[in-house]
Amino acid sequence: MDRVRGMSSERGAERSGWGVGVWVALLSACSGTFRAPLPPPAKPRPQAWSSVDLNIATLGHATVLIGFYGTNLLVDPAFFDRIGLSIGPLTIGPKRLVRAALGPEELPRLDAVLLSHAHMDHIDLPSLRAVHEAPLLVTAERTRDVVDGLGFANIAELRWGERVTVGDVTIEAVEVNHWGRRWPWERWRGYNGYLLSRGGVTVLFASDTAYSAELARAARDHHVTVAILGIGAYDPWIWNHVSPEQAWQMFQQSGARALIPVHWDTFRLGKEPIGEAMSRLLAAAGPSASRVVIRQIGETWTLRGGSSASGEGESTAVTSPSP
């Protein structure tokens, strides 16, 4: 009888410990200041973009708005205060440090929305519901079940090497060194980078990747003009994300002329201090730091029409008004 009581007590302790662990995880996921996110340092003005230019604006984290000679693409939209698991009005997950540089209501008419992989900071369901009127949603293979029912008229799942055309822009899925599970048991999900091409100009989007010489070679083979690469969440996740130094190395190996860093200082997803990722990137770039063409959330880089031969563009930053 004493043995039975002891075993029962041990099971109770295990259940109690498991329950405490769950609550600690939930509290940690909901942690962060209760202050509203800070305003973005700069604010894009897509209403002023010309259809003869390539315009790329960072909205925060991996969310990028691209005006590709009149074709408007939005990548990995995340607009709201938290990302993570939504339970009714509550979202359990990291809190924004900086507001999105544009809200859904400030976007131009979208021709397509692109999703790189199923992680909750890249497939954010509330944000996708806010842009569901885009005529096409492009996503990685075996992720359609996550986005079905959000209201998109057309959904295209792409494997590596597969393409779809939107307007005059060709979108090709490319292999990155990452993983795609939304939940721990979902080993089957795909994950993509993208090559976006039109008229001799190619943009590489690879917000989430560990170091990959193969990706850099693919970018060079496609004569990439500008590379959009993640530079944050490398501590301790270096096997999933590049360090700033590795991002600069990949950029150099890619042959691209301009680098737009993303995936930094919007959510606390790693242990590195705020500001470290950009500082380390610029230090790695050294005398070539001018090729890092966006350095603040909300900035826009523009490649004027007819500039594709040189790949030289210009960055603009409209200061965000105080709240």
Backbone torsions as a table, in degrees:
resi	resn	phi	psi	omega
1	MET	NA	-41.9	178.9
2	ASP	-61.8	-36.9	179.6
3	ARG	-65.3	-42.3	178.8
4	VAL	-61.0	-44.9	179.4
5	ARG	-61.9	-40.0	-179.7
6	GLY	-63.8	-42.9	179.1
7	MET	-65.0	-39.9	178.1
8	SER	-63.0	-39.7	179.6
9	SER	-65.7	-38.9	179.2
10	GLU	-65.1	-42.5	178.9
11	ARG	-63.1	-40.8	178.3
12	GLY	-61.9	-40.7	179.0
13	ALA	-65.0	-39.7	178.9
14	GLU	-62.6	-45.0	-179.6
15	ARG	-64.3	-40.4	179.4
16	SER	-63.9	-43.5	178.9
17	GLY	-63.9	-40.6	177.4
18	TRP	-61.9	-43.1	179.3
19	GLY	-63.3	-41.9	177.6
20	VAL	-61.9	-41.2	179.4
21	GLY	-61.0	-41.5	178.5
22	VAL	-62.1	-45.5	-179.1
23	TRP	-65.6	-38.7	177.2
24	VAL	-62.6	-41.5	179.1
25	ALA	-63.8	-42.2	179.8
26	LEU	-64.9	-44.4	179.4
27	LEU	-63.7	-39.0	177.8
28	SER	-63.9	-41.3	-179.4
29	ALA	-65.8	-30.1	-179.2
30	CYS	-94.0	6.2	-174.9
31	SER	-71.8	171.6	179.9
32	GLY	122.2	164.4	-179.1
33	THR	-62.1	151.4	176.1
34	PHE	-89.7	-0.6	175.1
35	ARG	-67.2	152.0	174.3
36	ALA	-66.4	149.2	176.7
37	PRO	-57.5	149.4	178.2
38	LEU	-67.7	153.6	174.4
39	PRO	-66.8	150.8	178.4
40	PRO	-67.4	148.2	-179.6
41	PRO	-62.8	-28.1	-178.3
42	ALA	-141.6	165.2	-175.7
43	LYS	-137.6	123.4	177.6
44	PRO	-67.6	157.0	176.8
45	ARG	-127.5	72.5	-175.4
46	PRO	-63.2	-22.3	178.3
47	GLN	-64.8	-19.0	179.8
48	ALA	-97.4	-0.9	-177.9
49	TRP	-71.2	143.1	177.5
50	SER	-94.2	144.9	-179.9
51	SER	-76.4	-2.7	176.2
52	VAL	-100.0	4.5	-179.3
53	ASP	-116.4	160.8	166.5
54	LEU	-98.9	121.3	178.5
55	ASN	-121.0	132.1	178.4
56	ILE	-129.8	121.7	-179.4
57	ALA	-121.8	134.3	174.9
58	THR	-91.5	128.2	-178.2
59	LEU	-102.0	-4.9	-177.5
60	GLY	121.1	141.3	-175.7
61	HIS	55.7	-126.0	-179.6
62	ALA	-101.6	11.0	-177.8
63	THR	-81.3	119.8	-176.3
64	VAL	-131.9	133.5	175.0
65	LEU	-106.6	125.5	-176.0
66	ILE	-122.2	119.8	170.6
67	GLY	-99.8	97.9	-171.4
68	PHE	-98.1	84.1	-179.0
69	TYR	50.9	48.0	175.3
70	GLY	96.0	-10.9	175.2
71	THR	-99.1	121.4	-174.1
72	ASN	-99.9	121.4	-178.9
73	LEU	-121.2	138.3	176.3
74	LEU	-120.7	127.8	-176.3
75	VAL	-112.4	132.4	172.9
76	ASP	47.6	60.3	-176.0
77	PRO	-66.4	132.2	172.5
78	ALA	-146.0	108.1	-170.8
79	PHE	-110.0	-20.8	-163.9
80	PHE	-101.6	179.5	-168.2
81	ASP	-68.1	-28.4	179.6
82	ARG	-133.6	154.1	170.6
83	ILE	-119.9	147.6	178.5
84	GLY	142.6	-151.2	-177.6
85	LEU	-81.6	123.7	178.7
86	SER	-95.5	124.8	174.6
87	ILE	-123.9	99.3	-173.7
88	GLY	61.7	-130.9	-179.7
89	PRO	-80.9	-6.6	-175.8
90	LEU	-96.1	133.6	172.5
91	THR	-113.0	123.7	179.7
92	ILE	-97.5	109.2	-178.5
93	GLY	166.7	-178.4	-176.5
94	PRO	-60.9	147.3	-179.5
95	LYS	-98.3	143.7	178.3
96	ARG	-65.2	142.4	170.4
97	LEU	-92.9	-30.7	-177.7
98	VAL	-133.0	134.0	178.9
99	ARG	-61.3	153.6	172.7
100	ALA	-60.6	140.5	-176.2
101	ALA	-67.7	-23.2	171.8
102	LEU	-137.7	143.9	170.9
103	GLY	-90.6	166.6	-179.0
104	PRO	-55.7	-35.0	-178.2
105	GLU	-72.2	-12.9	-178.9
106	GLU	-98.7	0.1	-177.4
107	LEU	-77.9	151.5	170.3
108	PRO	-73.7	174.9	174.7
109	ARG	-60.2	127.5	-177.1
110	LEU	-95.9	140.2	174.3
111	ASP	-93.7	-27.4	177.9
112	ALA	-162.9	151.8	171.4
113	VAL	-115.3	134.1	-178.7
114	LEU	-114.5	137.8	177.2
115	LEU	-122.5	130.8	-175.6
116	SER	-84.1	-39.6	-179.3
117	HIS	-167.6	174.4	-164.9
118	ALA	-88.0	2.5	176.3
119	HIS	-56.7	149.8	-170.8
120	MET	-69.5	-17.3	174.7
121	ASP	-86.3	0.1	178.6
122	HIS	-121.8	-32.3	167.4
123	ILE	-110.7	89.4	-179.9
124	ASP	-100.0	107.0	-170.5
125	LEU	-61.7	-43.8	177.7
126	PRO	-59.3	-38.4	178.9
127	SER	-67.8	-38.7	179.2
128	LEU	-66.9	-36.9	176.2
129	ARG	-61.0	-30.8	-177.4
130	ALA	-76.3	-14.0	-179.2
131	VAL	-125.5	24.5	-173.0
132	HIS	-68.6	-10.9	179.9
133	GLU	-76.7	-9.5	173.2
134	ALA	-58.1	135.9	-173.3
135	PRO	-70.3	-15.4	-177.4
136	LEU	-143.5	136.6	171.7
137	LEU	-116.4	122.7	178.9
138	VAL	-106.5	129.6	-176.2
139	THR	-143.6	170.1	-179.0
140	ALA	-75.7	162.2	-178.1
141	GLU	-62.5	145.9	177.9
142	ARG	59.6	37.2	172.8
143	THR	-125.4	1.3	-177.0
144	ARG	-60.2	-34.5	-177.4
145	ASP	-62.4	-25.5	-179.8
146	VAL	-72.7	-32.2	-172.1
147	VAL	-108.2	-6.9	175.3
148	ASP	-60.0	142.1	176.9
149	GLY	88.5	2.6	179.1
150	LEU	-87.9	-10.1	175.6
151	GLY	108.6	0.6	179.3
152	PHE	-72.8	134.1	-177.6
153	ALA	-69.1	-36.0	-177.8
154	ASN	-136.4	135.9	178.1
155	ILE	-127.9	127.8	178.6
156	ALA	-117.8	118.6	172.7
157	GLU	-90.9	127.9	-179.1
158	LEU	-116.6	132.6	166.9
159	ARG	-88.2	165.7	176.8
160	TRP	-56.3	129.9	179.9
161	GLY	92.4	-13.0	178.0
162	GLU	-86.2	154.1	-173.7
163	ARG	-133.7	157.2	170.4
164	VAL	-143.8	150.5	-178.9
165	THR	-112.0	132.4	177.0
166	VAL	-124.4	116.1	-171.8
167	GLY	60.1	-124.9	176.4
168	ASP	-105.0	14.1	-177.7
169	VAL	-102.3	127.4	174.9
170	THR	-93.9	128.8	179.7
171	ILE	-111.3	118.8	179.5
172	GLU	-119.4	130.4	176.2
173	ALA	-78.9	135.4	179.3
174	VAL	-128.9	156.6	-177.7
175	GLU	-75.4	133.6	171.5
176	VAL	-120.9	166.7	-178.0
177	ASN	-97.7	80.6	-173.6
178	HIS	-149.3	-149.8	177.4
179	TRP	-158.1	160.9	-168.5
180	GLY	-122.1	4.5	-174.6
181	ARG	-64.8	134.5	171.7
182	ARG	-87.2	-36.6	174.1
183	TRP	-121.8	155.3	-171.0
184	PRO	-56.6	-28.5	-175.1
185	TRP	-88.4	-2.0	-172.5
186	GLU	-94.1	71.5	-176.6
187	ARG	-75.7	-11.5	-171.2
188	TRP	-86.8	-12.0	-171.4
189	ARG	-72.0	145.8	178.3
190	GLY	-83.9	172.3	179.2
191	TYR	-156.6	137.6	-170.2
192	ASN	-130.9	151.7	150.3
193	GLY	-101.5	173.8	-179.5
194	TYR	-137.5	141.6	167.5
195	LEU	-107.9	124.1	-178.5
196	LEU	-113.8	121.7	-170.8
197	SER	-133.1	140.8	170.7
198	ARG	-161.8	130.4	170.6
199	GLY	56.8	38.6	178.2
200	GLY	84.5	2.1	177.0
201	VAL	-112.7	129.9	-179.0
202	THR	-130.0	134.9	178.3
203	VAL	-112.8	130.8	173.0
204	LEU	-100.4	127.7	171.9
205	PHE	-114.5	117.0	177.3
206	ALA	-146.9	75.3	-175.2
207	SER	-71.5	-29.6	-176.0
208	ASP	-126.6	104.5	175.6
209	THR	-162.0	142.9	164.6
210	ALA	-77.6	175.3	-178.2
211	TYR	-56.7	135.9	-178.6
212	SER	-147.8	105.0	174.6
213	ALA	-64.9	-29.9	179.6
214	GLU	-65.8	-41.3	178.0
215	LEU	-64.5	-42.5	178.1
216	ALA	-60.9	-41.1	178.7
217	ARG	-64.9	-42.2	178.6
218	ALA	-60.7	-40.7	177.8
219	ALA	-63.3	-42.3	179.2
220	ARG	-64.9	-41.3	180.0
221	ASP	-62.5	-29.2	179.7
222	HIS	-94.2	7.1	176.9
223	HIS	53.8	53.7	-177.5
224	VAL	-64.1	135.7	178.8
225	THR	-87.4	-45.9	-178.0
226	VAL	-136.7	136.4	179.7
227	ALA	-111.0	129.0	174.5
228	ILE	-104.4	109.0	-173.6
229	LEU	-127.4	142.8	173.8
230	GLY	-72.2	146.9	178.9
231	ILE	-130.6	1.2	-174.9
232	GLY	-116.6	178.2	179.8
233	ALA	61.4	36.9	179.6
234	TYR	-93.3	-13.2	179.5
235	ASP	-117.7	107.3	10.1
236	PRO	-101.8	17.2	-168.1
237	TRP	-91.7	42.8	-175.5
238	ILE	-65.8	-21.2	178.0
239	TRP	-79.6	-7.9	177.8
240	ASN	-115.7	-25.5	-176.1
241	HIS	-132.2	144.7	177.5
242	VAL	-74.1	151.8	166.9
243	SER	-75.5	164.6	176.4
244	PRO	-56.6	-38.1	179.4
245	GLU	-66.2	-39.8	177.4
246	GLN	-67.7	-37.1	176.8
247	ALA	-60.3	-43.1	178.6
248	TRP	-65.6	-39.5	178.1
249	GLN	-62.6	-45.9	178.6
250	MET	-62.9	-40.8	178.3
251	PHE	-59.2	-46.7	179.0
252	GLN	-61.9	-41.9	-179.4
253	GLN	-68.6	-25.9	-177.7
254	SER	-72.3	-21.5	-176.4
255	GLY	79.7	2.0	178.7
256	ALA	-65.9	155.9	-177.5
257	ARG	-95.3	-22.6	-177.8
258	ALA	-138.3	146.8	-179.8
259	LEU	-120.2	128.6	174.1
260	ILE	-115.5	108.5	179.9
261	PRO	-82.2	140.2	177.1
262	VAL	-134.3	-179.4	174.0
263	HIS	65.5	50.2	-179.8
264	TRP	-152.4	142.6	168.1
265	ASP	57.3	23.1	174.2
266	THR	-106.4	-44.7	172.9
267	PHE	-125.3	151.9	173.7
268	ARG	-85.1	96.3	-180.0
269	LEU	-110.8	-5.1	176.3
270	GLY	-139.9	-179.6	-177.2
271	LYS	-91.5	-8.6	-177.5
272	GLU	-65.4	144.0	-179.7
273	PRO	-65.7	152.3	174.9
274	ILE	-59.3	134.0	179.6
275	GLY	94.3	-18.1	-175.3
276	GLU	-68.4	-40.9	-174.8
277	ALA	-60.1	-47.8	-178.9
278	MET	-68.0	-40.2	178.9
279	SER	-60.5	-43.9	-179.8
280	ARG	-68.1	-36.3	178.2
281	LEU	-63.3	-47.6	-179.0
282	LEU	-65.2	-35.9	176.9
283	ALA	-65.5	-40.7	178.6
284	ALA	-65.2	-36.2	-179.1
285	ALA	-71.5	-30.7	177.2
286	GLY	56.6	-127.6	-177.0
287	PRO	-67.7	-10.9	177.8
288	SER	-99.1	15.8	-174.4
289	ALA	-61.5	-20.8	178.7
290	SER	-63.8	-15.9	178.3
291	ARG	-79.1	-11.0	170.1
292	VAL	-83.2	98.0	-163.4
293	VAL	-91.4	-10.3	173.1
294	ILE	-130.6	131.2	-176.6
295	ARG	-130.1	-3.1	178.2
296	GLN	-134.7	147.6	174.1
297	ILE	-61.5	131.7	178.5
298	GLY	98.8	-8.5	179.0
299	GLU	-75.1	158.3	179.5
300	THR	-124.2	135.9	172.3
301	TRP	-111.4	133.8	-175.8
302	THR	-122.9	129.9	170.3
303	LEU	-106.2	109.9	-176.5
304	ARG	-66.1	149.3	178.3
305	GLY	-54.8	135.4	-178.5
306	GLY	85.2	1.3	-178.2
307	SER	-96.4	8.2	-172.0
308	SER	-64.7	-26.5	-177.8
309	ALA	-65.2	-40.1	-179.3
310	SER	-93.0	-24.9	-177.7
311	GLY	72.4	8.9	-178.7
312	GLU	-83.7	128.7	178.3
313	GLY	-125.6	-168.8	179.0
314	GLU	-138.3	146.7	179.2
315	SER	-102.1	141.5	175.8
316	THR	-128.0	146.0	178.7
317	ALA	-139.7	109.2	173.0
318	VAL	-90.4	118.1	-176.7
319	THR	-61.0	132.6	179.8
320	SER	-74.2	135.7	179.5
321	PRO	-66.7	153.4	177.7
322	SER	-66.4	148.1	-178.0
323	PRO	-70.0	NA	NA
